Amino acid sequence: MAAFRDLALTADNDLQATDDGADLVAVGGVQSIAQAVRIMLRTFQGEWFADLAEGVPYLPDLLQNKATDDQVASVLRGRVLAVPGVTGIASLAIVRSGRVATVSIEVHTDLGALAALVASLEV
């Protein structure tokens, strides 16, 4: 079992500050794992200069080439299972509406708890 600690992010991926704005908020445990999964789901492959293989191959592989939901789910499962602290996937659902894809996922963690999150992407 690993100890996870990170800076907390808001729903808009900004650093979360305390109510008075004086300090940044830290996140740990299951919330940290859920945040790492959310970051991975929102990272397009080739986006990060330091590791172009990092992220999900949304463009053109999954979204522009009209991949089926099953194909997208298969790729996402592999990427999510590679996130440190994730030991399994309890559920995964993909809903597409125009240019927006929403992924709802519930993962098992090595901390013995479930982490649930929703990530929306627009392409």
N, C-alpha and C positions, 0 to 999 in steps of 0.2 A: 504494500500500500504506500503510495507516494503522498507527500504533503504538497498541496497546490496553493499558490498565493500569487495574486496578480493585482494590477490596478483595475478598479471597477470601471466599466464602460456604461454609458447611457444607451438607450434604445437607438439613438442616432450615432452611436460609436464615438461619442466624445468622452473624454475623461470625466468621471463623476467626481464632483467636489462635495464637501460637506455643505450643509444649509447656509452657513455663513461665508462659504467660498474660500475659507482660509487653508483647508487641507484637502488632499486627494483621498478618496475612499479606496480601501483595499478589499479584495474579495478572496475567499478561500473555500476549500472543500468542494462540494458538489457544484456550488455556484461558479467556481473557477473553471471546472470542467465544462459546464454548460456554456460559459462564455467562450472557451477555447473552441468548442464545436461551432458556435455561432460565428466566430471570426473565420473559421475554416470555410463554412458554408458561404460566407460573403466575400471570400477571396477568389477572384478569377485567376486561373492558371496563367502565368506569364506576367501578372500584375506586379509582383514583388521583385525588384531588381536584384536582390541578393540571392534569390533562388527561383528561377523561372519555372521550375517544376512544381513549386508550392501552389496549392489552391485546387480548384475544381475546373476541369476543361469545359466550361459552359459554352464558350465561343471558340470555334464554330461547332465543336463536336456534339454538344447536347441540345442547344437551343436553336441554332441556325439550321442544323441539319434535320430538324423535325424528329429527334429521337423520341421513342415512346416513353411513357412514364416508367415502365419497367426497366428500360435501359438507363434512364436517368437515376432511378432508385438504386440500381446495381452499382453505378459509379459512386453515388453518394454514400452508400453503405461502406464501400472500401475506404473512402476518404475519412469518414467518421470513425471507423474502427481503428484508424491510424493515429487518432488524437490521443495523446497520453491521458490515461485515467479512464478511458472508455473500454469496457469489457464486452459489451454486447448492445444490440439494438432491440428494444421492446416493440417499437412501432415507428413507421415512417410513412408519411402521406405527402403527396405532391398535388397541388392545385394550380392550374394555369388559367390565367385570365388575360388575354391580350398579350402585352409585353411583360407581364408580371407573373413570376412563379413563386409560390409560397410553399415552403417546406416545413412541415410539422414533424418533430421527431422526439422520441423518448428513448434515452440511452441508459444502460446499466453502467455503473461506475465501479472502480475498484475500492471505493469507499463504502460500498454496500447499499447505495441509495440510487434512486432513479433521478435523472435530470431531464426535464422537459423544456422544449423551446420551440419557437417559431421564427423562421427567417424568411423575409421576402426579398426578392431580387427583381430588378427591372433591367431589361435589355432592349 
